[in-house]
Amino acid sequence: MAPFDLKEEILRLKEERNAIILAHSYQTGDIQDMADYVGDSLGLAYKAQNTDCDVIAFCGVHFMAETAKILNPDKTVILPDADAGCSLEASCDAGELEAFLKENAHKNYYVVAYVNCSIGVKALADVIVTSGNAVKIVSQAPEGRPILFVPDQNLGAWVSRQLGRPLELWNGACHVHMEFTREQILALKEKHPGVPVVAHPECTEAVRLLADHICSTEKMIPYCTESPAKSFIIVTESGILHRLRKLVPGKEFIPAPTEQCSCSTCPYMKMNTLEKLYLALRDLSPAVELPEDLRRRAEAPLLRMLEQSQS
């Protein structure tokens, strides 16, 4: 099937199924261009919660489609490639977290879970956060309880520094953001003197210390739009470059470490393709199915996040 025909078929099936296509900013450009909404985890969570469609085609990784299903139990949620996982999600096993919390029950942890985790981890959390709202949500945590932040130690350390509040951190990380090194960024800064560095908080502290601005992927767009700078070094997964170049025309976006290096590309995010999206809409499969008791437990901290984000 020719690419043009494939796109036409996706649009036809979308209308036939009364579907919405959601895509994360790390998806390939052709998928982003087909989506009804492109954004980060927080924006996608709002869209998933508020949509009146019958089918949600979620172009992202598994925990994202799972999150959409948690918020929309009566809707069909499909993920073009069911094997699109996440190294960060895999770094925090729900069984291990549950055992840790039982062993340390006397500490009465307030558990803050980054949305990049499984439904089992979400069900153990008091509240969920995204990179875009983590500082705001953690600032609302009860003062009298120690906070356990799972699973991303880098995001957790950044939030702790922003708030001046100690957090206990789970030993998890995103393999893509861990690939960026201080040496790479220093070399880019030397090659492009005066160009601001914009980094995701999932990067290591060594990289964050070299950044001029640290923010979620979604907040990179207004920052680069409003900044007087004409060029930026972007330190996050490469998929955001398509969106930046589309929404902020006339400016230069320099990927770290280089355009040719694949280490800034998440292989899981790139597992979804237009053909797989077409097949998922055609067959309504792979569909996300969740045990209702677990879904309800995971829904509560998600709704708490959405409520606190708007407060």
C-alpha positions in Angstrom: 0.0 0.0 0.0 1.4 3.4 -1.0 2.1 5.9 1.8 -0.6 8.3 0.6 -3.2 5.5 0.5 -2.1 4.3 3.9 -2.8 7.8 5.4 -6.2 7.9 3.6 -7.1 4.6 5.1 -6.1 5.7 8.6 -8.3 8.7 8.3 -11.2 6.7 6.9 -10.9 4.1 9.8 -10.5 6.9 12.3 -13.9 8.3 11.2 -15.5 4.9 11.0 -14.4 3.9 14.5 -15.1 7.3 16.0 -11.4 7.3 17.1 -8.9 9.8 18.3 -5.2 9.5 17.6 -2.9 10.6 20.4 0.8 10.7 19.9 3.7 11.4 22.1 6.3 14.0 21.1 8.9 11.2 20.7 7.0 9.4 17.9 8.2 9.6 14.3 7.2 12.7 12.4 4.8 10.9 10.1 2.8 9.6 13.1 2.8 13.0 14.7 1.5 14.6 11.5 -1.5 12.1 11.5 -2.4 12.6 15.2 -5.3 14.7 16.5 -3.1 15.7 19.4 0.6 15.5 20.1 2.1 16.2 23.5 3.8 15.1 26.6 2.4 12.7 29.3 0.4 15.4 31.1 -1.2 16.8 28.0 -2.0 13.3 26.7 -3.5 12.4 30.1 -5.9 15.4 29.9 -6.8 14.5 26.3 -7.4 10.9 27.2 -9.6 11.9 30.1 -11.7 14.4 28.2 -12.2 12.7 24.8 -15.8 11.7 23.8 -14.6 9.2 21.2 -15.2 5.4 21.3 -11.6 4.4 20.4 -8.3 5.9 21.6 -5.4 5.0 19.3 -2.4 5.7 21.4 0.9 6.1 19.6 3.4 6.0 22.4 4.7 3.2 24.7 2.7 0.7 26.7 2.5 2.6 30.0 0.9 5.6 28.2 -1.8 3.5 26.5 -2.3 1.8 29.9 -2.8 5.2 31.5 -5.4 6.2 28.9 -7.3 3.0 29.7 -7.1 3.6 33.4 -8.8 7.0 32.8 -11.2 5.6 30.1 -12.3 2.1 31.2 -15.3 2.1 28.9 -13.4 3.1 25.8 -11.3 0.8 23.5 -7.6 1.8 23.8 -5.3 0.4 21.2 -1.5 0.6 20.9 -0.1 0.0 17.4 2.8 -2.2 18.8 2.1 -4.0 22.0 5.8 -4.6 22.5 6.6 -0.8 22.8 7.9 -0.8 26.3 10.0 1.6 28.4 13.3 1.1 30.1 12.3 3.5 32.9 9.1 1.5 33.5 11.1 -1.7 33.6 13.4 -0.2 36.3 10.7 -0.3 38.9 9.0 -3.7 39.4 5.7 -3.4 41.3 6.4 -6.5 43.4 9.8 -5.1 44.5 8.2 -1.7 45.3 5.4 -3.4 47.3 7.9 -5.5 49.3 10.1 -2.4 50.0 7.0 -0.5 51.2 6.0 -3.4 53.5 9.6 -3.6 54.9 9.6 0.1 55.6 5.9 0.5 56.7 7.1 2.3 59.8 8.4 5.2 57.7 4.9 5.9 56.3 6.2 6.9 52.9 4.2 9.3 50.7 4.8 7.6 47.3 5.2 9.9 44.3 5.3 7.9 41.1 6.4 9.4 37.8 3.8 8.5 35.1 6.5 6.4 33.3 5.7 3.3 35.3 3.4 0.3 35.2 -0.2 0.1 36.5 1.0 -2.0 39.4 3.4 0.8 40.5 0.7 3.5 40.0 -1.7 1.4 42.2 0.9 1.7 45.1 1.4 5.4 44.7 -0.3 8.3 46.6 0.0 10.6 43.6 1.3 10.5 40.0 3.5 13.2 38.4 4.8 14.0 34.9 8.0 15.9 34.1 5.8 18.9 33.4 4.1 19.1 36.7 6.4 17.2 39.1 7.5 20.3 41.0 4.0 21.6 41.4 2.6 18.2 42.6 5.4 17.4 45.0 5.1 20.9 46.5 1.7 19.8 47.6 2.8 16.6 49.4 2.1 16.3 53.1 4.9 18.0 55.1 5.0 15.4 57.9 5.8 12.4 55.7 9.0 11.3 53.9 8.6 11.2 50.2 9.6 8.2 48.1 10.0 9.2 44.4 9.8 6.3 41.9 11.1 5.3 39.4 13.3 8.1 37.9 16.2 9.1 40.2 17.2 11.9 37.9 13.8 13.6 37.7 13.4 13.1 41.5 16.8 14.7 42.2 15.9 17.7 40.1 12.6 18.1 41.8 14.3 17.8 45.2 16.7 20.5 44.2 14.0 22.8 42.9 11.9 22.5 46.1 14.8 22.3 48.6 13.0 19.2 50.0 14.7 15.9 50.5 13.3 12.9 48.5 14.2 9.3 48.8 14.9 8.1 45.2 14.3 4.8 43.5 17.2 3.5 41.5 15.6 3.9 38.1 16.4 5.9 34.9 15.6 6.3 31.2 18.3 4.7 29.1 18.1 7.3 26.4 18.6 10.3 28.8 21.4 8.5 30.6 23.3 8.3 27.3 23.8 12.1 27.2 27.2 12.9 28.9 28.8 16.0 30.2 31.6 15.6 27.7 29.2 15.6 24.8 27.4 18.7 25.9 30.6 20.5 26.6 31.9 19.7 23.1 28.6 21.0 21.6 28.8 24.2 23.6 32.3 24.7 22.4 31.3 24.1 18.8 28.2 26.4 19.1 29.3 29.1 21.5 26.5 31.1 23.1 23.8 28.7 22.0 21.5 27.8 25.0 21.2 24.2 26.1 17.7 23.0 26.8 17.6 19.7 28.6 15.0 17.3 30.0 15.1 16.7 33.7 15.5 12.9 33.1 19.1 13.7 32.2 21.9 13.2 34.8 22.8 16.0 37.1 26.2 16.4 35.3 24.2 17.2 32.1 21.6 19.3 33.9 24.3 21.5 35.4 25.3 22.5 31.9 21.8 23.4 30.8 20.5 26.9 30.4 16.9 25.7 30.8 15.5 22.4 32.1 11.9 21.4 31.3 9.6 18.8 30.0 9.3 18.3 26.2 6.0 20.3 26.1 7.6 23.3 27.8 10.5 23.3 25.4 8.2 24.7 22.7 7.1 27.9 24.4 10.7 28.4 25.8 12.2 28.2 22.3 9.4 30.3 20.8 9.7 33.1 23.3 13.5 33.1 23.6 15.4 35.7 21.5 18.0 33.0 20.7 18.0 31.7 17.1 19.6 28.3 17.8 19.2 25.7 20.6 21.0 22.6 21.7 18.2 20.1 22.5 19.0 17.4 25.1 16.2 14.8 25.0 14.8 12.1 22.7 15.1 13.0 19.0 11.4 12.8 18.2 10.8 16.3 19.7 12.9 17.8 16.9 10.2 17.3 14.3 7.7 19.1 16.5 10.1 22.0 17.4 11.0 22.5 13.7 7.3 22.5 12.8 6.0 24.8 15.5 9.0 27.1 15.9 10.0 27.7 12.2 13.0 29.8 11.4 15.1 28.6 14.4 17.8 26.0 14.5 17.6 23.0 16.7 20.8 21.1 17.3 20.3 17.6 18.7 22.6 16.2 21.4 24.9 14.4 20.9 24.7 14.6 17.0 22.1 14.3 14.3 23.8 11.1 13.1 24.0 9.4 16.4 21.2 6.9 17.2 21.8 7.0 21.0 19.3 9.9 21.4 16.5 7.8 19.8 14.3 5.6 21.9 13.8 2.3 20.0 10.6 1.6 21.9 9.0 4.9 20.8 9.9 4.2 17.2 8.3 0.7 17.2 5.0 2.3 16.2 4.6 2.9 12.4 1.8 4.1 10.2 1.2 0.6 9.0 0.8 -0.7 12.5 -1.5 2.2 13.3 -3.6 1.3 10.3 -3.8 -2.4 11.3 -4.7 -1.4 14.9 -7.6 0.7 13.8 -8.7 -1.9 11.3 -8.6 -4.8 13.8 -9.1 -2.8 17.1 -6.0 -4.7 18.3 -3.7 -4.8 20.2 -6.2 -3.5 22.8 -5.3 -2.7 26.4 -7.2 -4.7 29.0 -6.8 -4.1 32.7 -8.2 -5.9 35.8 -10.8 -3.6 37.2 -9.6 -3.7 40.9 -6.1 -2.8 39.9 -7.4 -0.1 37.5 -9.4 1.5 40.2 -6.4 1.6 42.6 -4.3 3.2 39.9 -7.0 5.6 38.9 -7.1 7.4 42.3 -3.5 8.8 42.2 -3.9 9.7 38.6 -7.1 11.7 39.3 -5.3 13.3 42.2 -2.6 14.5 39.9 -5.0 15.9 37.4 -6.9 17.7 40.2 -3.7 19.1 41.8 -2.3 20.2 38.4 -5.2 22.5 37.9 -5.2 23.9 41.5 
